[in-house]
Amino acid sequence: MKIDDLLNKTSEWLKATGPNSDVVISTRIRLARNVDKVPFSHWANKKQKEEILSLAEEALEKTNILKGASYSRMTDFSELDRQFLIERHLMSPEHAFDPEYKGLIIEPREIISIMVNEEDHFRIQVVQSGFNLRDAWGLINKIDNETNEIINYSYSVKWGYLTACPTNAGTGMRASLMMHLPALVMTKQINKMLQALTKLGIAVRGLYGEGTEALGNFFQISNQVTLGRPEEDIIGNFERIMNKVIMREAQARRSLLMKEKEALSDKIYRTYGTLKNARIITSNETINLMSSIRFGVNMGILADVSIKTVNEIFIMSQPAHLQKLENKILTSDQRDMKRADIIREKLK
Amino acid sequence: MVCDVCGKSEATVHLTEIINNEVTKLHLCETCAREKASEMEEHFGLAELLSGLADFGVQVESEEMTKLKCPNCGFTYMDFKKIGRLGCGECYEAFKKNLTPLLKRIHGADQHYGKAPIKAQKIIKVRDDIQDIKSRLQKAITMEEFEEAARLRDEIKELEKKMTRKKDKDENR
């Protein structure tokens, strides 16, 4: 697969066409699967890891659902390409370390991706635009069934799907939403909300997953428990709880609009001015300012910009994307200038 | 009584933990108890500290534990404690005794419900059938329908045999 083909198009999930996409940017479900009796990736020898890679290729060839997708080995990619794939959320940062014996299956719409020989032999991922757990589950369930015709998955009647880390055993399923919750942050309800979620067995992380901070009021929220309940139950429960979070955010937005519309408009238009005129801008500043722009667009305050443009700026302004666009390695200072150029261009 | 952790000082703190009706007891000296207390705070709900969690609350059986090794992949229980990852799917069975309380602690459950691969679906069907007949058997006994009860008992025996055969067949495939 050519990374450059991805560069000039928008991932399906960024098109902001899904339900509640003003609050939920994307819905992601992943399944952890391993091959029966073969040691997990960290403990497998070279030959065994090669076997897993071959199985991935075979599954790609023989399943209908993966038609059109491409398989690559991590070693086929440059370091910059690997960073690019992380920024695009097609793989985890861990998958870029020790690239040998690791593989990646990507489908052209970027809805499906499968990491091969990450922590588990297979990490199947499906991403949908907006709040769309049902469709995401429907699709990933099909992928799981079809690949299971070819791959004999490690499973026990007692513990379900067996995974390298016991925190994933059982369903091996993690459902997560990328949420934008600026109004809950502004009205200072966010901490209470996050604490309540944690008590319900729901984990909250920053923009790039585990161990990252919550920049720009973006939160990655996911189910914690994977064992003891069927997939549909876990998803149904998660959906009900997250519906409440979306409602709360919407309420907070309405009340802000009623009470502080002028102050809010002022802040958003000043931010807009900064982005339209900046000559040097860091990626953290971009995320924070663009969060405000996104909010302005969704509140109906800023009519000149579309959500699609907002999403594109988020993706394109990341370090590896900037360097792929320029087709060369840039220093941090050079990137900050290039980033400002692209933002000005997009907001013209 | 000596401390379960250091095995030297006199145990003065007695910790009883009940999770899902399973009782674990830990006898600690003052120094070790203090360490455990701070550990407990840190460990709560953090997957990263899983290897620590694995240790916590389980009776210290150092002799037996250090010897535990997976017959399929050679991974040891001590390896798991060090890195928080298992060696292969078979490790779950090999370290069952220590993993069961750990999984309960993480997920609040130790029995999977939900999807199964094609291969396992038959076994699961038999297991569910057995469960179903068992509850019918209970009913028959309370109703004093002993003839029916005897018939159901034989049916369960037959299904259980079938399940073992199926499992063996899978093992030897």
Interface residues (C-beta under 8 A of the other chain):
Chain A: N34 D36 K37 V38 P39 F40 H42 W43 E119 N141 D144 N145 N148 E149 N152 Y153 S154 Y155 S156 V157 K158 W159 G160 Y161 L162 A164 C165 P166 T167 A169 G170 T171 T198 Q224 V225 T226 L227 G228 R229 P230 E231 E232 D233
Chain B: G45 A47 L50 N72 C73 F75 I83 G84 R85 L86 G87 C88 G89 E90 Y92 E93 L99 L102 L103 I106 H107 G108 A109 D110 Q111 H112 Y113 G114 K115 A116 P117 I118 K119 A120 I123 I124 R127
